[in-house]
């Protein structure tokens, strides 16, 4: 529905137009009037009409001048000029303002209706175009954001080639000269904190930090991967880097105050690099500096020795959820302290020999040293180094599992108990997978492998079984049962119940009450 403002210094003209609109224009729901241009501006400011029928010749501020002001206030208003003359000069001036329709006095009812319908059609067309433009902008922003995240992830992992860099920078219109990494490592202070609260606090901190950097007109890419925020700062003068770091620390402290006492957040900043393909080193440095203080200024060998002991203990104790973080810590330490790929190969070999010594009493789980040396010699990139190292660790783990109880199954059994206790809440696959320490894809795959049904099917089964118990009590209505078992919509619950049991909840209740037995 649309709102109309009629502007004319003659009451009889306003009444005539109001009569036509009231009787022939159902799509116009509200009408206001003004007797001159100045009054029209005042009324329009409050009334906010969609369409204005404006007489041109009025005392004081005429229709053309008033229309210019109104168009500056809101250029979406459809203005129709009302005039006693069909003059070229007026038409020319009207087009300049953005007015394309005229009603020449005296006008037939049909003409007024025709012009109003054309104006409404044009407004709808303009609104549609604006909506399409907004949708396209949103999609473009989503694509740009996705590309930014992928681009930054590739930089962080070191898996990016010069041609990929140039393509992306050209696409985004960015000229890169130098940059450095900022890393924020985030963990809850309370281990019992819910994933929902944890994610909300992470989001609050992340948004405050990004907003502060944007307000300073910093140029940066950012992405959050689980417990870590990665930021690449670029587009600054080399001489200003220390000033930038100081401002980042100020913004970090300001954002941290919003979650202080609830999250433990550590800040790490890497060195500056001129070549974007080398920035993975800056991120590795930032990640190490964002960890506990014993990672900084520690001799490389001592760090590797400590981490290898931790990794060995985790494997022996079947603490799978700790293995990946420790493995990543070791990789970061190896990569950031190596000048080139040869150094990375050497440190990986040193670590594996050190690791083998710790596993001396369980040598049946280890790989042949000569085979290890040959495999490491073939490593040519950082990505291959990471892939080989992780493959080695998990090969040892898999060999160990042959002799031990499956520790992953233990994790899934614990998660299954957690689901049994919380299935009435809004459980989500991503949150449960994070709690288990796996990706959503891997969690879904392994859950079905262990239990023979999917996570969704299991939650549904628990909810349906609980609903059958509740249905036995006639005082429980369908709506309350729906809410009690974790669904929001009674109609959806009914459809799920019928698909699962073959009958509706109401039919199930009637049969149960009639027979006195479970169906």
N, C-alpha and C positions, 0 to 999 in steps of 0.2 A: 504494500500500500504506500501511497505517496502523499506528500504535504504540499499545498499550493498557497502562495502568497499573491494576492491581487493588489496592484498598486495603481491608483488612478485618483485624480483630484475631484472627480465627479462621482457622487454617491450612486446615482442611477446607473452608471456604467459598472461599478463594482457589484451592485445588486444583480444586474443582468447576467454578468459572468458567473456569479455565485449560483444563480438559478440554473443555468445550463450545466454547470459542473455537478451540482447536487443531483440533478435529475438524469444526467446522461453519462456521467463518468464514475463508475463504481470503484475504479482503482485509486481514486483520490479520496482519502479518508478524513483529512483535516484541511480547513481553509482559514486563513487569517487575511486581514486587510490593512492597507496603509494608504494615506491620502497624499503623500508626497515622497520625494526621494530620500530626504533625511529620515523621515519616519520609517521608510522601508528598510533602511540600514539597521535602525534600532530594533525593529520587529524581527528581521531576519537573523540578527545575532542571537536572539533568544529562541525563536521559533524553529530555526534551521530548516527552511523549506527545501524541497527537492526541485520545485519549479516556481518561477516567478513570472506572472504576466505583468509587464511594466509599460505604463503609458509614457510616451516620450515627452510630450509637451505638458509640463507641469510647472507651477510657480516655484521659485527657489531652485533647489537642486533638481535638474531635469533627469529624465529616465536614462539617457546615455551616460551621464556622469555618475549617477547612482549605480548603474550596472558595472561600470569600470571598477568601482570600489568593492562591490559585492563579489565580483569575479576574483579580485585579489584576495578577498577573505576566504572564498571557497570556489575554486574553479570547476567543481563538479555540478554546480547549480545550472539547471536548464532555464535560460531566460528567453521569454517570448515578448517581442515589442508590440505594443498596441498604439496605433497611429491613425490619424485621419487622412494622412497623405502617403501615397506610394512613391516616395522620392528616392532617387539614386544615391544622393549624398548620405541620406540616413542609412540606406542599405549598406553602403560602403563602410561607414563608421561601425555599424553593427557587426559586420563580418570581422573587422579588426578586433572587436571586443570578444568575439566568440559566440555571437548571437546569429542564428541562421533562420529563425522563423519569425514571421510577422502576422499580425491580425489587423486588417484595415477596417476601421470603423465606417459605417455600421457593419457588423459581421453577422452572418447567418449562424444559427446554432451548429449546423453541420461543420462549418469552417472552424469554429472554436474546438469542437470535439476532434476534428481531424488533426489540427495543429498540436493539441495536447497529446493525442495518441502517438504522433510522430516524435514528439519530444521525449515521451516516456520510453519509446522504443530505442531512441538514441542513448538515453541514460542507461538503459539495460545493456545495450551493446557496449558502451564505455565501461560499465561495471564488469561485464564479462571479460573484456580485454584486460582490464586491470587485474582481475582474478587470475587469468591465464599468465599474465606477466609475473605476478607475485608467485604463482606456482612454479613457473620456470626458474625464477630467481632462487626459490627455496631448493629446487632440485639441483640447480647449479652449485649452490652453497654446499649441499650435501655431497655432491660429487667432488667438489674442491676439498671439502673437509676429509673425505675418504682418501683422496689422493695424497693430501698432506700427511695423514696418519701413516699410510703405506710408505710414503717417501721417507718420513722420519724413522719408521721402523727399520727400513733398509739401511739408513745411515747408522742407526744404533748398533745393528748386527754386523755392519761392515759388508753387507751383501748388496753393493750398488756399484754399477759401472759408470764410467764417465759419460757415455752416450745417454744413459738413463737420466743422469743428473741434468745434462743440457736440455733434454726434451722437457723435463718437468719445469725447470727454471724458465725456459722459453714460454711454456704454456701459462705459467703464473706471472710472467712479466717481471721476474726477479733477477737482479744482477748481484751475484754473490762474490764478495772479495775476501771475507774472513768471518769466522764465527767461533763460538765456544758452547760447551754443553752445560746445562743446569739440570741436576737430578734431585728429586725429592723422594725419599724413601719413607713410606707411611705404614704405621702399624697401630693397632688399638692398644691402649694401656690396660683395658679390662678384657681378658681372654673370653669372658662370657658375653661380651657385647654382641648383639644381634647383627647379622649381615646387613639388614636394612638400615639400622642406625649407623653402622660403620660406613656403608656406601654413601649415606646422606652427609656424614661429616667429611668424608673425602671430597665429595662434590662441593660442599661449602668452601673448604680450604682451596680447592683447585680454582673455583670460579673467582674467589677473592684475589688470589694471586694473579690470575690472568687479567682480571679487570684492572688491577693496579699497573701491570706492565703495559696494558693497552692505553691507559690514561697517560702514561709517560711517553707514548708514541714509539715504544720499542717495536722493532721488527723481529718476529720470532715464529717458529713452528712449535706446536705442543701436542703431546699425546699422553694418555694415561694407560698403562698396561698393568692391570691388577693393583699391586701395592706401590707402584712407582710412577711418578710423573717425569716425563722427559721433555725438556725445552731446549731448542736450538736458537740461540740469539745471534743475529747477524745484522748487517746494515749500519754499522757504527764505525767511527774513526778509531784506528788502532790506539791512538793516544788517549782515547776516552774509555778504554776497557776497564781500568781500575774504578773509574767513576760508575760505570754500568754495574760492576760487581757490587759496589757499595749500595747502589739503589736497589738491586735485586735482593740483597740481604735485608734491607729496610722493609721491602714489600713482603718478603718471606716472614719476617717477624710480625708484621701487621696482620697477615693472613693467619699465622699460627695462633695468635691470641684468640681468634674466633673458635678454636677447637682445643685450646690449651686445657690440660687436665683430662682429656678424653682420647687424644691421639698422640703418639710419639712420632714426630716428623724430623728427619735429619736432612740437611742441605749439603749437596756436594757440587762443586764447580770444577770443570775440566780446563785444560790448557787451550789456548787459541791455535787454530789451524787455518791456513790459507786455502788449502785444497779440501773441498767438501768430502771427497772420498776417504780422507784421513780422519774425519771427525769421529769415527767409531772409537778412536783412541781417547778423545776428549770425554765421550760418554762413559767409557770404561773407567777412566780416572774419576769422573764424577760419581759413579756408582760406588767405587771403593771409598771415596772420601765421605760418602753419605752413610756408610756403615759404621760399625763401632770403631772407637778410636784405635783399637789395636791393629786395624788394617792399615793405618797411616803410619809412615815412617818405620815400618817393620821390615826386617830383612826378608827378601823373597823366599829364601829357603825355609826359614822358620815358619812363615805363613803357610807355605805348602805342607810342611810337616804337620802343623796343627790341623789344617783342613783335611789332610789325608787320614789322620787319626779319627776325626769326627766322622768322615765318610765311612771308614772301616767299621766304626761302632754302630752307625745307623744300619749298615747292611747286616751285621751280625744280630742286631736287635730288631730287625725287620721294621724299622721306622721309615717307611717309604715316603711319608709326607715331608721328611727333612732332607731327603737325598737330592732332589732337584735344586733347592736353594743352595746347598753346599756345593754341588757340581758347578752351578753358575758362578759362585764366589771364586772357585778355583780357576775357572776359565777367565774371569775378569782379571784376576791377579796375574795369570800367565800372559794374557794379551797385552795388558797395559804396561808390563815391565819388559816387553820384548820389542826390539827395534824393527824387526822384519819377520818374515815367515820362517826363516831359518831358526831364529831365536825361539819362535813359538813351538816349532817341531822339537827343538832340544829340550825345552822346559816341560813339554808334555811327556817326553820320554823319561826325563828325570823324575817327574811325578809318579809315573806308572811303576818305575823301579822302586821308588820309595813306598808306594802303595803295596807292591808285591811283598816287600819285606815285612810289612805289618800283617799281611795275610799269610805269613809263612806256615802257620799251623793249619791253614785251610787251602793248601796249594792246589787241591783238585778243582777249585773254582777259577783258577787263573789261566790266562792265555799264555802260549809259548812266547818267550822273550824275543826269539829271533823273528817270529811272525810279527810281533808288535813293531820291531825295528823296521822291518820291510814295509809294513803298512804306513807307518809314520813318515817314512822317506818319500812316499808318494803324495803327501799333502802339499798342495800348491796355493791354497787360499785360506783365509781365516774361517770362512764358512765350512770348508772341508775339515779344518782342525776341530771346530766345535762339534761337527757331526761325528767325527771319529771318536773324540773324547767321550761324548755322551753314549755312543754305541758301545764303547769299551766298558764303561761303568755299568750299563744295563745288561751287558752280556754276563758280567760277573754276578750281578744280582739274580739273573735268571738261572744261572748254574747253581747258585746258592739255594734258590727256592725249590729245586729238585729234592734237596735233602731236608728241607724245612717246611713247616706249615706255610701255606700261601699267605704272605702278609697283606697283599692287596685284598684278598678275600676277607681278611679280618677287618680291614677298613670298611669294606662294603657292608659287612654284617653290622658294624657299628652305625653306619649311615642308615641301614634298614631299621634299626631300633629307633634312631632319631626320627625317621619318617613316621613310624608307628606312634610316636609321642606327639607329633606335630602335624599330622595330615589334615587336621581341621583348620589349619591356618593356610594362608595363601602361599603354598610352597611353589618355588620355581626351579626349573632344571639348572639354570646358571648358578643360582645361590647354593643349591645342594652340591653341585660339582665343585664349586670353590671350597666349600666346607670340607669336601673329601680330598681336595688338593689335586684335582684332575681337570682337564678341559671338558666341556659339555659333551663333545663328540665321543671322547674316550670313555667318559662316565656312562653314557647311554649304552655304548657298545658292551662294556664290561658288565653293567647291571643285568642286561638281558642274557649275557653269556652265563653268569653265575646263577640266575634265578629262573630263566626261561620265559620271562615276561618283561615288558618295558616298564620304566618308572611311572609313566602316566597310567598304565594298566594297573599297576600295584596300588597307586594312590586311589584310583577309582574303586578297586576291590575293597580297600579299607573303608572308604566312605559308604559304599553300598551296604556292606555288612553292618556298619554302625547304624545306617538308616533303617535297616530291617528290624534292628532291636528297638529303635525309637518308634517305629510304626506300630508296634504292638501296644503302645499306650495311646488310647483314643484321644487323650487330652493334647497330644502333640499334633499340631496342624502341619501341613506340607511346607508352609513358608518357614516356620520355626525350625523344622527338621533340616531344610535346605541350608539355612544359616549355620546350624549346629555342626553339620558335617563338613563345612568349608566351601559350599557353593554360594553364589550370589543370586542366581536366577532360578526360581522354582520350576519354570518351564524347561530350562536346561537340565535341571536335576531329574525331572520326569522323563525326558528323552533318554538320558544316560541310564536311568534305572530300567526303563523298558528294554533298551538295547541289551542290557546285562542280564535281566531276569525274564524277559519275554512278556511281562505285564507291567501296568503302571503302578506307582506306589499305592494309589487308592485301591486298585484291584487286589494288590498284595495284602493290604490291611484287612479288607473285607474277607478274603479267603482265610487269613490267619485267625481272625476273630471268630469266624464260623466254625473252623475245624479245631481251633485251640492248639494247632501244631505248626511248626515251621514248615515253610514250603521249600 
